[in-house]
Amino acid sequence: AAAKLITPDMIPAVINDVSTLLTHNAEIVRKKAVAALHRFYRLDRDSVPQLSAQVRRALCDKDPSVMGASLCLLYELCRDDPASY
């Protein structure tokens, strides 16, 4: 729900905090962090590509729900800039 409240101007203020949540112990927190990054990417395409290594690590997460959420984000990253992947 918090990702829906974020505007493109607010992304730089919260992106570092959200990216640290990608390594949280609880899988639901990791999944929500990936979902928030996906929302950030949809709002501002230049905000997330520097986190592509962390998104790729989330793709290999031990929890399938985190893997699925990161797959959606990685798909959009690849679709928009296939040469980088």
Buried (B, 14 or more C-beta within 10 A) or exposed (E): EEBEEBEEEEBEEBBEEBBEBBEEEEBEBBBBBBBBBBBBBBBBEEBBEEBBEBBEEBBEBEBEBBBEBBBEBBEBBEEEEEEEE
